[in-house]
Each structure stands twice: as C-alpha cells, then as structure tokens.
C-alpha cells in the first residue's frame, strides 16, 4: 500500500492559475458604443434665450376672453401654459404684457371678463397694465333697457378702485338701441362717483350714445 501524501499549500503568487494580475485601465469604447448622453431641455438654456423662444411662439397669439356660459371646449389655455409649472410662470408675464387680449361683452354682462381677471395672480396685474392692446367689444341684443346691471356695477366698481392696478382697456361697439341708450344716459347722470361715471361715459362713447351736459369731473 503506497504511503499517503500530505497536502501542501501553494501560494497564489506561485500557482499560475490563481496568480493575481495587476489592474489595467479599461480599453476605450469602440466607435458607436459611446454612452448615451442625457438630452438637453429648454431649461438648460439661459433664461434670456428661453424668453426669446417664448416670444416667437406667442408672436401671432391673441387671447380671447369668453363668457362664462360659452362652450367649455373652446376655453382651452395655450399649450405653453399647460407644459409645466416653470414654463407657465415664465410665459404668463409675456402673455399678459404683450399678447392682444379681446373680450366680447353682450348686454353689459362682464362676468366672463371679471372671472378671467380674478384668476390672474396679483403679481401679474402689473404686467397686464403694460399691455397696450386690450379691447372690450360691447354688444346689445335687446331693445329693452338693462335690467339689474349687477355685472356692470361690479365692473365699474373695479375700474374705479384707486388701490388696484388699472389696465388700459379700450371699448368698441355698435350703436345701442334707443331704449338702451336712454337707460344708460339716466344711469350715467345719476352716478355720484366720478371714477364710475367716467368709465361708463367711455363705454357710451364707444356705442355712440351722446350725453348732453357736463362730463367727467365737472
């Protein structure tokens, strides 16, 4: 019977199959195998350049303020506003200060315009005052006098408020029916607050309703 041999320990550095090799840098990637870079977004651009891009997008945009009872499918904000919160915050000042804004008011129902203004953040009201292309189109569909005129009173009250910014709204409209014109004349003459009376006179001038006697502050 052959003698049993005692196992011997072989160090890794002396055993060719288990010897450790020195580390070497990885070879450069082959052409076409470069790691994909993260795509650039608009927020990687300087703020000044983003503003110029927004201006180009908004160049032919007109804001239309619809009545509250209008079809909701038409009441759709601009796509830039719906992109993200940051884009919205950067675009709204440009929309309020540069884009033409049109409001159609029928039978002195200013509820749509009032609701639109109430949705504007207080920080944006000053930007709206920079806009020189704000138009309110007045239209009367009835030959009868204005009944309660609650929305008209709210509008005049807001426009006569000396403690809030007042955008430069301009009025236009077709000639009012005789009964409506007479009712508006009476309302204007009875107004004691100068600011409200002056604003109503501007609307009557747009609708070719003459008011005999003194005007304005007199």
FENPE-V449357 format. One record per residue. N is the residue number from 1. BURIAL is 1 if it has 24 or more other C-alpha atoms within 12 Angstrom, else 0. Layout:
# FENPE-V449357
n->(N	N)
burial->(BURIAL	BURIAL)
This chain:
# FENPE-V449357
n->(1	2	3	4	5	6	7	8	9	10	11	12	13	14	15	16	17	18	19	20	21	22	23	24	25	26	27	28	29	30	31	32	33	34	35	36	37	38	39	40	41	42	43	44	45	46	47	48	49	50	51	52	53	54	55	56	57	58	59	60	61	62	63	64	65	66	67	68	69	70	71	72	73	74	75	76	77	78	79	80	81	82	83	84	85	86	87	88	89	90	91	92	93	94	95	96	97	98	99	100	101	102	103	104	105	106	107	108	109	110	111	112	113	114	115	116	117	118	119	120	121	122	123	124	125	126	127	128	129	130	131	132	133	134	135	136	137	138	139	140	141	142	143	144	145	146	147	148	149	150	151	152	153	154	155	156	157	158	159	160	161	162	163	164	165	166	167	168	169	170	171	172	173	174	175	176	177	178	179	180	181	182	183	184	185	186	187	188	189	190	191	192	193	194	195	196	197	198	199	200	201	202	203	204	205	206	207	208	209	210	211	212	213	214	215	216	217	218)
burial->(0	0	0	0	0	0	0	0	0	0	0	0	0	0	0	0	0	0	0	0	0	0	0	0	0	0	0	0	0	0	0	0	0	0	0	0	0	0	0	0	0	0	0	0	0	0	0	0	0	0	1	0	0	1	0	0	0	1	0	0	0	0	1	1	1	1	1	0	0	0	0	0	0	0	0	0	0	0	0	1	0	0	0	0	0	0	1	0	0	1	1	1	1	1	1	1	1	1	1	1	1	1	1	1	1	1	1	1	1	1	1	1	1	1	0	1	1	0	0	0	0	0	0	1	1	0	1	1	1	0	1	0	1	1	1	1	1	1	1	1	0	0	0	0	0	1	0	0	0	0	0	1	1	0	1	1	1	1	1	0	0	0	0	0	0	1	1	0	1	1	1	1	1	0	0	1	1	0	0	1	1	0	1	1	1	0	1	1	1	0	0	0	0	0	1	1	1	1	1	1	1	1	1	1	1	1	1	1	1	1	1	0	0	0	0	0	0	0)
